[in-house]
Amino acid sequence: MGYQTVVMNTAIGIASTWFPRSQASDFCGKPLPCGVCEPTPVPSAPFTERHLQCIWADDRLRPAALVTTAGERVQVEHPGEWNMGPGPDFLNAALRVGPELRRLTGDVEIHIRPADWQRHRHAHDPRYRRVCAHVSFYPGTLPGEELPPGALQIALRPALDAIPDFSFDNIDLLAYPVAARATPPPCRAAMSRLAPPQRGAVLDAAGESRLRRRAELLQAAMHDRGPAQVIYEEIMAALGYRPNKAPMRCLARMLPLDRLREKSGGAPVGAYALLMGCAGLLPDPTTARRAWDDDTKNFLRRCWDAWWPLTDEFQSGRMSRTDWTMAGMRPTNRPERRLMAAAMLFASVPGLPEGVTALVRNPNGAPMASLLAWFDLPGTPYWANRLSFSGAAAAKPVALIGPPRAQAIVVNVLLPTFAALGAPAAAWQNLLDTLPAEETNELIKQTALRLFGPDHTPRLYRSGLRRQGLIQIHHDYCLGDRSQCANCPFPAALGVSP
């Protein structure tokens, strides 16, 4: 059975079979009321309205070639101030329109579909009278009388589709403004009226909701690009960690798995040379530095012997060193090392994608230890005991993928992948209930503080599933809140009386 067949035969009911608690307590993901967060249905594509707001706000993401529905070119002189209260998404924007570059100022409202303007009844809301541009993802035209006089209608999708390496997954939603919140937030009082087992159940349900959505998005991507390529892209992004997630995904799209394997002949060093060359990170051995020892010089010559015959073929679209974040990176996480991990995981056939598919067919699933073992890479060429090209070899081995990153990949990539490919849920239920906890981060800490107060015990969210739940609650309710908690439906959804 091929990869594509596995996906096509996957049952639609991911939620009911794999993540039943996400349905039983499906308050997670309910939209906030109008004026707080737009009440759009959960889209099948991997983006939300907040993704579109980030694109509009950031000139590094916003396409330069924007066009109105009337065919006029638009230049964004200033996207506006991100509105953290009720009303349009951006205030006091400035646009240049048409060949004469006439200047247009006012507010900007962002939607997924043009018809969302009508559905949210903005035409009758005085807060939207200064809207000068209605921006949506999908193309479409509203009747002129629905919008304020002279308002432009702009669709993002045509311009984004023209960018080959664009991906919504590369947008870090947490890097953009979030709203202020009430102190103490009302959700804390609601949580305090629940017994400890009920609080745990809330987090379990939210965690399953997060994994379910992840599985649904992966399944949609697999229908488009095939399971092997999607697994490759997702693990590449995870290997990049947060600073280099986007360039790693870009590299995986530019150098697809099939081509990586074909051109490298399945050899890890050849695959590494190809990845490093396309990434613009392969040092030139002809300019040998004094700091390079003989092992480094010999290894780089091997890489160049593999890369040099392919340089012309891969000249177009190659990345450069400036595309990567190096400052502040721990040596163990630098892309030069992580790309060797990718080469070890994906160059050979069978490799990691084939191992995942084989487990999908296994009615007994697999223990966590065997999944983590995939990322323990013995016999690593050159990098087994090194942190950089210029540094000396260490006395002891240095893992290419440490246990915390391996656990994060299992939780965020492999488990949703098994669900997306239709693996029997019963075989993996024990693993779902005993997921290892990811390393705590500021988001998890702040969400737990918001829900449980400063004196709570972290034992409540010790499991990986419950930490996923904290992340999901933040994304569903806190991230887009524009009412300082006043209109948040989360406390009422918990089903406790004030």
C-alpha positions in Angstrom: 0.0 0.0 0.0 1.5 3.3 -1.0 1.6 6.5 1.0 -1.1 8.2 -1.1 -3.4 5.2 -0.7 -2.9 5.3 3.1 -4.1 8.9 3.2 -7.0 8.4 0.8 -8.3 5.5 2.9 -8.1 7.5 6.1 -11.4 7.8 7.9 -12.8 11.3 8.1 -13.6 11.0 11.8 -10.3 11.8 13.3 -12.0 13.6 16.2 -14.4 10.8 17.2 -11.8 8.0 17.1 -8.5 9.5 18.2 -9.5 12.6 20.2 -13.0 11.9 21.7 -12.4 14.3 24.6 -11.9 17.2 22.2 -15.5 16.7 21.2 -16.9 15.9 24.6 -15.7 19.2 25.9 -15.5 21.1 22.7 -15.5 24.6 24.2 -11.9 25.0 22.8 -12.0 26.6 19.5 -15.4 28.4 19.9 -15.0 31.9 18.5 -15.1 34.9 20.7 -18.1 37.3 20.1 -17.9 39.9 17.4 -15.8 42.8 18.5 -13.4 40.5 20.3 -12.4 38.0 17.6 -14.2 37.4 14.3 -16.6 34.4 14.6 -15.4 32.5 11.5 -15.8 28.8 11.2 -12.6 26.7 11.6 -11.1 26.8 8.1 -9.9 23.7 6.3 -6.7 25.6 5.3 -4.0 26.0 8.0 -4.6 29.6 8.7 -6.9 31.9 10.8 -7.8 35.5 10.6 -5.0 36.3 12.9 -2.5 34.9 10.4 -3.9 37.4 7.9 -3.5 40.2 10.4 0.1 39.3 10.9 0.7 39.3 7.1 -0.9 42.7 6.8 1.1 44.1 9.8 4.5 42.8 8.8 6.1 44.1 5.6 8.4 41.0 5.5 5.3 38.9 5.0 2.9 41.2 3.2 3.1 40.8 -0.6 4.3 43.8 -2.6 2.1 43.1 -5.6 -1.3 43.8 -4.1 -4.2 44.6 -6.4 -7.7 45.8 -5.8 -10.7 44.0 -7.2 -10.9 46.9 -9.7 -7.4 46.0 -10.9 -5.5 49.0 -9.3 -2.1 48.4 -7.8 -1.8 49.1 -4.1 1.3 50.2 -2.1 1.1 50.0 1.7 2.7 53.2 3.0 1.7 52.3 6.5 -0.4 49.3 7.5 -2.0 51.1 10.4 -1.9 50.6 14.2 -2.9 47.1 15.3 -6.2 47.7 17.1 -6.4 45.9 20.4 -10.0 47.0 21.1 -13.3 46.7 19.4 -13.6 48.0 15.8 -11.4 47.6 12.7 -8.3 45.5 12.9 -5.9 48.4 12.0 -6.4 52.1 12.6 -5.0 55.1 10.7 -3.4 53.2 7.7 -2.0 55.0 4.6 -2.1 53.4 1.1 -1.0 54.5 -2.3 -3.3 53.5 -5.1 -3.2 53.3 -8.9 -0.7 54.7 -11.4 -0.9 58.2 -10.0 -0.2 56.8 -6.4 -3.1 58.7 -4.9 -2.9 58.6 -1.1 -5.8 57.0 0.8 -6.0 57.0 4.6 -8.3 55.4 7.1 -8.8 52.0 8.9 -8.4 48.5 7.6 -10.6 45.5 8.3 -9.3 41.9 7.7 -11.4 38.9 6.9 -11.0 35.4 5.5 -13.9 35.8 3.0 -15.3 39.0 1.6 -18.8 38.0 2.7 -17.6 38.1 6.4 -18.1 41.8 6.3 -21.8 41.3 5.7 -22.1 38.4 8.1 -20.6 40.5 10.9 -22.9 43.4 10.1 -20.0 45.9 9.9 -22.0 48.1 7.5 -24.3 49.2 10.3 -21.5 49.6 12.9 -20.3 53.3 13.3 -16.9 52.0 14.4 -16.3 50.9 10.8 -17.2 54.1 9.0 -13.5 55.1 8.5 -12.6 51.8 6.8 -10.6 52.6 3.6 -9.7 49.0 2.7 -11.5 45.7 3.2 -8.8 43.0 3.0 -9.7 39.3 2.6 -7.8 36.1 1.8 -10.2 34.8 -0.8 -11.1 37.0 -3.8 -14.6 38.4 -4.2 -16.5 41.6 -4.5 -19.0 43.2 -2.2 -21.7 45.6 -3.4 -20.3 49.1 -3.2 -23.1 50.3 -0.9 -22.0 47.7 1.7 -18.7 49.5 2.3 -17.8 53.1 3.3 -17.5 55.3 0.2 -14.3 54.9 -1.6 -13.2 51.8 0.4 -10.9 49.4 -1.5 -11.4 45.7 -1.7 -8.2 43.7 -1.7 -7.6 39.9 -1.9 -4.4 38.5 -0.5 -4.5 35.0 -2.0 -3.4 35.8 -5.6 -0.4 37.6 -4.3 0.5 35.0 -1.7 0.1 32.2 -4.3 2.7 33.9 -6.4 5.3 33.5 -3.6 6.8 30.0 -4.1 8.0 29.5 -0.5 5.2 31.1 1.4 3.7 29.1 4.1 1.2 30.0 6.9 3.2 27.6 9.1 6.1 30.0 9.1 4.2 32.8 10.8 4.9 33.0 14.5 1.7 34.3 15.9 3.2 34.9 19.3 5.6 37.4 17.9 2.9 39.9 17.3 0.9 42.1 19.6 -1.5 40.6 22.1 -4.1 42.4 24.1 -4.1 43.4 27.7 -6.0 41.3 30.1 -8.0 41.8 33.3 -6.2 41.2 36.6 -7.2 38.8 37.9 -8.8 37.3 34.8 -12.3 35.9 35.2 -11.2 32.4 34.0 -9.2 32.0 37.2 -12.4 32.4 39.4 -14.2 29.9 37.1 -11.4 27.4 37.4 -11.2 27.7 41.1 -14.8 26.5 41.4 -13.8 23.2 39.6 -12.5 20.2 41.5 -8.9 19.2 40.6 -10.0 16.3 38.5 -12.3 18.6 36.5 -9.5 21.1 35.9 -7.4 18.3 34.6 -10.2 17.2 32.3 -10.4 20.7 30.9 -6.7 20.6 30.0 -7.0 17.1 28.6 -9.9 18.2 26.4 -8.0 21.3 25.2 -4.9 19.2 24.6 -6.8 16.7 22.4 -8.4 19.6 20.6 -4.9 20.9 19.7 -3.6 17.6 18.5 -6.9 16.9 16.6 -6.6 20.2 14.7 -2.9 19.4 14.0 -3.9 16.0 12.6 -6.6 17.5 10.4 -4.2 20.1 8.9 -1.6 17.4 8.3 -4.2 15.2 6.6 -5.2 18.1 4.2 -1.5 18.8 3.4 -0.9 15.1 2.7 -3.7 15.0 0.2 -1.9 17.9 -1.6 1.8 16.9 -1.3 1.8 13.3 -0.1 2.6 11.9 3.4 6.4 11.5 2.9 6.9 15.1 1.8 4.7 16.5 4.6 6.6 14.4 7.2 9.9 15.7 5.8 8.7 19.3 5.9 7.3 19.1 9.4 10.3 17.5 10.9 12.6 19.8 9.1 10.7 22.7 10.6 10.9 21.1 14.0 14.6 20.7 13.7 14.9 24.4 13.0 13.4 25.1 16.3 11.7 28.5 16.6 14.5 30.8 15.2 15.0 28.7 12.0 11.7 27.1 11.6 10.8 29.1 8.5 14.0 28.7 6.6 14.1 25.0 7.3 10.6 24.6 5.9 11.6 26.8 2.9 14.5 24.5 2.3 12.3 21.4 2.4 10.0 22.9 -0.2 12.9 24.0 -2.4 14.6 20.6 -2.2 11.7 18.0 -2.0 12.3 14.6 -0.5 12.2 12.7 -3.7 14.8 15.0 -5.3 17.0 14.9 -2.2 17.1 11.1 -2.3 17.6 10.9 -6.0 20.5 13.4 -6.2 22.2 12.1 -3.0 21.9 8.4 -4.0 20.7 7.7 -0.5 24.0 8.6 1.1 23.8 10.8 4.3 27.0 12.8 3.4 25.7 13.4 -0.1 22.3 14.5 1.3 24.0 16.7 3.8 26.1 18.4 1.1 23.0 19.0 -1.0 21.1 20.4 2.0 24.0 22.6 3.0 24.6 23.8 -0.5 21.0 24.7 -1.2 20.8 26.4 2.2 23.9 28.6 1.4 25.7 27.3 4.5 28.4 25.0 3.0 31.9 26.6 3.7 34.4 26.7 0.9 37.3 24.4 1.6 39.6 26.3 -0.8 39.6 29.1 1.7 40.7 26.8 4.5 40.9 28.6 7.9 43.6 28.0 10.3 41.0 27.0 12.9 40.0 24.0 10.8 41.6 20.7 11.7 42.4 18.0 9.2 39.1 16.1 9.9 37.1 19.2 9.1 39.0 19.9 5.9 38.6 16.4 4.7 34.9 16.3 5.6 34.2 19.6 3.7 36.1 18.3 0.7 33.9 15.3 0.7 30.8 17.6 0.8 32.1 19.7 -2.0 32.9 16.7 -4.1 29.2 15.8 -3.8 27.8 19.3 -4.1 30.0 20.8 -6.9 28.6 18.7 -9.8 25.1 19.9 -8.8 25.7 23.6 -8.3 24.4 24.6 -11.7 21.3 22.5 -11.4 20.4 24.1 -8.0 21.6 27.6 -8.8 18.1 29.0 -9.0 16.4 29.7 -5.7 19.3 28.8 -3.5 19.2 30.4 0.0 22.0 32.4 1.5 23.5 32.6 5.0 21.5 35.8 5.7 18.3 33.7 5.6 19.3 32.0 8.8 19.4 33.0 12.4 22.8 32.4 13.9 23.0 35.0 16.7 22.1 33.7 20.1 21.8 30.1 18.9 23.1 27.4 21.1 25.8 25.5 19.3 23.8 22.2 19.5 20.9 23.8 17.7 22.8 25.5 14.8 21.4 24.6 11.4 24.8 23.2 10.2 24.3 20.4 12.8 20.5 20.0 12.4 20.9 19.5 8.6 23.1 16.5 9.3 20.2 15.1 11.4 17.8 15.6 8.5 20.3 13.9 6.1 20.5 10.9 8.5 16.7 10.7 8.9 15.6 11.2 5.2 18.4 10.3 2.8 18.1 6.5 2.8 15.2 4.3 1.7 13.6 3.0 3.9 13.9 6.1 6.1 11.8 7.9 8.6 8.7 8.3 6.4 8.7 4.6 5.6 9.0 3.8 9.3 6.0 6.0 10.1 3.9 4.2 7.5 4.9 0.8 8.7 3.8 1.7 12.3 0.5 3.0 10.9 -0.3 -0.6 9.8 0.8 -2.0 13.2 -2.3 -2.8 15.3 -0.3 -2.7 18.5 1.2 0.8 18.0 4.6 1.4 19.5 6.1 2.5 22.9 7.5 6.0 23.3 11.0 4.6 23.6 10.9 3.2 20.1 9.7 6.5 18.6 12.4 8.4 20.4 15.0 5.9 19.2 14.4 7.2 15.6 16.1 10.4 16.6 19.1 8.8 18.4 21.5 8.8 15.4 24.5 6.6 16.0 27.3 6.6 13.4 26.8 10.2 12.5 29.5 11.4 10.1 31.7 14.2 11.4 29.2 15.8 13.8 29.0 13.0 16.3 31.3 14.9 18.7 31.5 18.4 17.3 29.6 21.6 17.8 31.1 23.7 14.9 33.5 23.5 12.0 36.1 25.6 13.8 35.9 24.0 17.3 37.9 21.0 18.4 36.3 17.6 18.7 34.7 16.9 22.1 35.8 14.0 24.2 32.2 12.7 24.4 29.5 12.4 21.8 27.1 15.3 21.3 23.6 14.3 20.2 22.4 15.8 17.0 18.8 15.8 18.4 18.6 15.9 22.1 15.8 14.2 24.1 13.7 17.4 24.6 13.6 18.1 20.9 12.9 14.5 20.1 10.0 14.4 22.5 8.6 17.7 21.0 8.8 16.1 17.5 6.9 13.0 18.7 4.2 15.0 20.3 3.7 17.7 17.7 4.5 15.8 14.5 4.5 12.0 14.8 1.4 11.5 16.9 -0.8 13.8 14.8 0.7 12.1 11.7 -0.4 8.7 12.9 -4.0 10.0 13.4 -3.9 11.7 10.0 -2.8 8.5 8.3 -5.6 6.5 9.9 -3.7 4.4 12.4 -6.0 2.5 14.8 -6.7 4.9 17.7 -6.8 2.1 20.3 -3.2 1.2 19.6 -2.0 4.6 20.5 -4.4 5.6 23.4 -1.8 4.7 26.1 0.8 6.9 24.4 -1.7 9.7 24.1 -2.4 9.6 27.9 1.3 9.4 28.8 2.8 11.9 26.4 6.1 13.3 27.7 5.9 16.9 28.7 7.6 19.4 26.5 10.0 21.8 28.1 8.1 24.5 29.8 8.1 27.9 28.2 6.9 31.4 28.9 3.6 30.8 27.1 2.8 27.7 29.2 3.8 29.5 32.4 1.7 32.6 31.7 -1.4 30.6 30.7 -1.1 28.5 33.8 -0.7 31.6 36.0 -3.8 33.2 34.3 -5.9 30.1 34.9 -4.7 28.9 38.3 -3.1 31.9 40.1 0.4 32.4 41.5 0.1 29.6 44.2 -0.9 26.7 42.0 1.0 23.4 41.8 2.6 22.6 38.4 1.7 19.0 39.0 -1.7 19.7 37.4 -0.1 20.1 34.0 2.8 17.7 34.3 1.8 15.6 31.3 2.5 16.5 27.7 -1.2 16.4 26.8 -2.1 19.0 29.5 0.7 21.3 28.4 -0.7 21.1 24.9 -4.0 22.1 26.4 -2.5 25.2 28.0 -1.1 26.2 24.6 -4.5 25.6 22.9 -6.4 27.6 25.5 -4.0 30.5 24.9 -4.4 30.4 21.2 -8.2 30.0 21.3 -9.0 32.6 23.8 -6.2 34.8 25.0 -4.2 35.5 21.8 -6.9 37.4 20.0 -8.8 38.9 22.9 -9.5 42.5 22.4 -11.9 43.1 25.3 -9.5 42.8 28.3 -11.3 39.5 29.1 -14.7 41.2 29.3 -16.3 39.3 26.5 -14.3 36.1 26.7 -16.7 33.0 26.6 -14.2 30.7 28.2 -15.4 31.1 31.8 -19.1 30.4 30.8 -18.0 27.5 28.7 -16.5 25.8 31.7 -20.1 25.3 32.9 -19.8 26.6 36.5 -22.0 29.1 38.1 -20.5 32.5 39.2 
